[in-house]
Amino acid sequence: MGGMVRVVLFPKGPRDPAATDRQITIDMVVDAGGSAIGPFPAFGRMGDFTKPEMLYPFALMGDGRIDYGAYASDGARQDKLAIRTARLAPGAEILRTAAGTTEIFLIDTVTPLAAT
């Protein structure tokens, strides 16, 4: 499965409607084995697409830091998502560290993006 994919993650645990507020969607390049490649940023968003006020775009840097942009607090600039070191497959556990707390997210889907 090499090429560009869209990865969707949810917090680990029972899925309830509030979980969509913390859904993570990332578009990134993977190798044939399903691992992220390249040091360049991947782009994503956290939140529910049906609630624009709860949608936070970000760039996932090469070192796993989540960059929410110019208006992010210094603390938010230390958030990390350990997706670059994982094999990207449904059910895989990905650690997100934010404000000194670690939380497990599960990959829900990995969908190839069509080339145009």
C-alpha positions in Angstrom: 0.0 0.0 0.0 2.6 2.8 -0.7 1.6 6.3 -1.5 -0.7 8.9 0.1 -3.2 7.7 2.7 -5.7 9.2 5.1 -5.5 7.8 8.6 -8.4 8.2 11.0 -7.9 7.6 14.8 -10.2 7.6 17.8 -9.4 7.6 21.5 -9.2 4.0 22.8 -12.3 3.0 24.8 -16.0 2.8 24.2 -17.0 4.8 21.2 -19.6 7.5 22.1 -20.7 10.6 20.3 -18.2 12.7 22.2 -15.4 10.6 20.7 -15.9 12.4 17.4 -14.9 15.7 19.0 -11.4 14.1 19.5 -11.1 12.2 16.2 -7.8 12.7 14.5 -7.5 12.6 10.7 -4.1 12.8 9.0 -3.1 12.7 5.4 0.4 11.3 5.0 2.8 9.3 2.7 3.5 5.7 3.6 5.8 3.0 2.2 4.7 -0.3 0.7 4.7 -1.8 4.3 2.4 0.8 5.6 4.9 2.9 7.6 5.1 6.7 7.4 8.0 7.9 5.4 9.9 11.2 5.0 10.8 14.0 7.5 8.3 16.4 5.9 5.1 17.5 7.7 1.9 15.5 7.4 -1.3 17.5 7.6 -4.3 16.7 9.7 -7.2 17.9 11.9 -8.6 17.0 15.2 -12.3 17.2 15.8 -15.7 16.6 14.3 -16.2 17.8 10.7 -19.9 18.5 11.5 -18.9 21.0 14.2 -16.6 23.6 12.7 -16.1 25.3 16.1 -14.5 22.0 17.3 -12.1 21.5 14.3 -8.4 22.1 14.9 -6.1 21.8 11.9 -2.4 20.9 12.5 0.9 19.9 10.8 2.5 16.8 12.2 6.2 17.5 12.1 8.9 15.0 11.3 9.7 14.5 15.1 6.0 13.8 15.9 5.2 17.2 17.3 1.8 18.5 16.6 1.9 22.1 15.4 -1.4 23.9 15.7 -0.1 27.1 14.1 0.7 30.6 15.2 -2.0 30.9 17.8 -1.1 27.7 19.8 0.1 28.1 23.3 3.7 27.1 24.2 2.3 24.1 26.0 0.3 22.9 23.0 3.5 23.1 20.9 4.8 20.2 23.0 2.0 17.8 22.0 3.2 14.7 20.2 1.6 11.9 18.2 3.7 8.7 17.8 2.3 7.7 14.5 5.5 8.1 12.5 7.1 5.0 14.2 4.0 2.7 13.8 2.9 0.4 11.1 -0.4 2.0 9.9 -3.2 -0.5 10.1 -6.7 -0.6 11.6 -6.5 -1.4 15.3 -2.9 -0.2 15.8 -2.4 1.8 19.0 -0.9 5.2 18.7 0.3 7.3 21.7 -0.7 11.0 21.9 1.1 13.0 24.6 -0.5 16.4 25.5 0.0 18.5 28.6 2.2 15.8 30.2 -0.5 13.1 29.8 -0.3 10.1 27.5 -3.4 8.7 25.9 -3.9 5.8 23.5 -5.6 6.3 20.2 -6.6 3.5 17.9 -6.4 3.6 14.1 -9.9 3.2 12.8 -9.2 3.3 9.0 -6.3 3.7 6.6 -7.6 4.8 3.2 -5.5 5.2 0.0 -6.0 8.7 -1.5 -6.4 8.6 -5.3 -3.8 10.4 -7.4 -5.1 13.1 -9.7 
